[in-house]
């Protein structure tokens, strides 16, 4: 394809733009895209020509509307998950951490030798000690009763 350029000063120039691509459009037509660039002294000439063609598209444009809709639904899903995680974190922060007895699992109210223990285990530990047979028997009875 050749193009004739007529400048304002009357000068004429015949050029041959290069084909860049063939694209499809929403009106079900294919367009050939031609481009011409010329740099000369203080002048820069750039122009594009789009002509209807029967050629197959060399560039397939994404279906932007469908892509945006699919991304939007994913974003909403991620937002819902994020909101849920934030809400859980707030609830967890507001809840007091309940410490449990390391021996029987009941709510711990005391400390014995740096370990958190419930009040009944604490009484036996203070009275008999951690390695005593009395404490072991007490703990066995307590755990067996708990599982009945």
C-alpha positions as CSV (number, residue, x, y, z in Angstrom):
1,X,0.0,0.0,0.0
2,X,1.3,3.5,-0.9
3,X,0.1,6.7,0.7
4,X,0.5,10.2,-0.7
5,X,1.2,13.0,1.8
6,X,0.5,16.6,0.8
7,X,2.0,19.0,3.3
8,X,0.6,22.5,4.1
9,X,3.5,24.1,2.1
10,X,2.4,22.1,-1.0
11,X,5.3,19.6,-0.8
12,X,4.2,16.0,-1.7
13,X,5.7,12.8,-0.5
14,X,4.8,9.2,-1.4
15,X,5.4,6.7,1.3
16,X,4.8,3.0,2.1
17,X,3.7,2.4,5.7
18,X,4.5,-0.9,7.4
19,X,1.8,-3.3,8.4
20,X,1.9,-3.8,12.1
21,X,-1.0,-6.1,12.8
22,X,-4.4,-7.3,12.0
23,X,-7.0,-7.0,14.8
24,X,-10.6,-7.8,15.2
25,X,-13.2,-5.4,16.6
26,X,-16.6,-5.5,18.3
27,X,-18.3,-4.8,14.9
28,X,-17.2,-8.2,13.7
29,X,-14.7,-6.7,11.2
30,X,-11.0,-7.2,10.9
31,X,-8.7,-4.2,10.6
32,X,-5.2,-4.0,9.2
33,X,-3.1,-1.5,11.2
34,X,-0.4,0.3,9.3
35,X,2.1,2.6,10.8
36,X,4.5,5.2,9.4
37,X,7.2,7.1,11.4
38,X,9.7,9.6,10.0
39,X,12.2,11.8,11.9
40,X,13.7,14.6,9.9
41,X,15.5,17.6,11.3
42,X,13.0,19.2,13.7
43,X,10.0,17.3,12.3
44,X,8.6,14.0,13.6
45,X,5.9,12.4,11.5
46,X,3.9,9.6,13.0
47,X,0.6,8.3,11.7
48,X,-1.5,5.2,11.8
49,X,-3.9,3.8,9.2
50,X,-6.6,1.3,9.9
51,X,-8.2,-0.4,6.9
52,X,-11.0,-3.1,6.8
53,X,-9.5,-6.4,5.6
54,X,-10.5,-10.0,5.1
55,X,-7.3,-11.3,6.7
56,X,-7.4,-13.3,9.9
57,X,-6.4,-11.3,13.0
58,X,-2.7,-11.6,14.0
59,X,-3.5,-10.2,17.4
60,X,-6.4,-11.6,19.4
61,X,-7.7,-9.1,21.9
62,X,-8.9,-10.4,25.2
63,X,-12.6,-10.2,26.0
64,X,-12.1,-7.4,28.5
65,X,-15.7,-7.3,29.7
66,X,-15.8,-11.1,30.5
67,X,-12.3,-10.9,32.1
68,X,-13.3,-8.0,34.3
69,X,-16.5,-9.8,35.4
70,X,-14.5,-12.9,36.3
71,X,-11.9,-11.0,38.2
72,X,-14.6,-9.0,40.0
73,X,-16.2,-12.2,41.4
74,X,-12.7,-13.4,42.5
75,X,-12.0,-10.1,44.2
76,X,-15.4,-10.2,46.0
77,X,-14.5,-13.8,47.2
78,X,-11.1,-12.7,48.4
79,X,-12.7,-9.7,50.2
80,X,-15.2,-11.9,51.9
81,X,-12.4,-14.3,53.1
82,X,-10.3,-11.3,54.2
83,X,-13.3,-9.8,56.1
84,X,-13.9,-13.2,57.8
85,X,-10.2,-13.5,58.9
86,X,-10.2,-9.9,60.2
87,X,-13.4,-10.6,62.2
88,X,-11.9,-13.8,63.7
89,X,-8.7,-12.0,64.6
90,X,-10.7,-9.2,66.4
91,X,-12.8,-11.8,68.3
92,X,-9.7,-13.7,69.3
93,X,-8.0,-10.5,70.5
94,X,-11.0,-9.6,72.6
95,X,-11.4,-13.0,74.2
96,X,-9.2,-13.6,77.2
97,X,-6.8,-16.4,76.8
98,X,-7.9,-19.2,79.2
99,X,-5.0,-21.2,80.6
100,X,-5.6,-24.8,81.5
101,X,-4.0,-27.1,84.0
102,X,-1.1,-29.0,82.5
103,X,-2.1,-32.1,84.4
104,X,-5.9,-32.4,84.1
105,X,-6.9,-29.8,81.6
106,X,-9.3,-27.8,83.9
107,X,-9.1,-24.0,84.1
108,X,-5.8,-23.0,85.7
109,X,-5.9,-20.6,88.6
110,X,-2.5,-21.2,90.2
111,X,1.2,-21.8,89.4
112,X,3.3,-24.5,90.8
113,X,7.1,-24.6,90.0
114,X,6.4,-22.4,86.9
115,X,3.6,-24.6,85.6
116,X,0.0,-23.5,85.4
117,X,-2.3,-25.7,87.4
118,X,-5.9,-25.8,88.7
119,X,-6.7,-25.3,92.4
120,X,-7.3,-28.9,93.2
121,X,-4.0,-30.1,91.6
122,X,-2.3,-27.2,93.3
123,X,-3.5,-28.4,96.7
124,X,-2.1,-31.9,96.2
125,X,1.1,-30.6,94.7
126,X,1.8,-28.3,97.7
127,X,0.8,-31.1,100.1
128,X,2.6,-34.1,98.5
129,X,4.9,-32.8,95.7
130,X,5.0,-33.5,92.0
131,X,6.7,-36.9,92.1
132,X,4.7,-38.4,95.0
133,X,2.5,-41.5,94.7
134,X,-0.4,-39.7,96.4
135,X,-0.4,-37.0,93.7
136,X,-0.2,-39.6,90.9
137,X,-3.1,-41.6,92.5
138,X,-5.2,-38.4,92.8
139,X,-4.5,-37.4,89.2
140,X,-5.3,-40.9,87.9
141,X,-8.7,-40.9,89.8
142,X,-9.5,-37.4,88.5
143,X,-8.7,-38.2,84.9
144,X,-10.7,-41.5,85.0
145,X,-13.7,-39.7,86.5
146,X,-13.4,-37.0,83.9
147,X,-13.7,-39.6,81.1
148,X,-16.6,-41.6,82.5
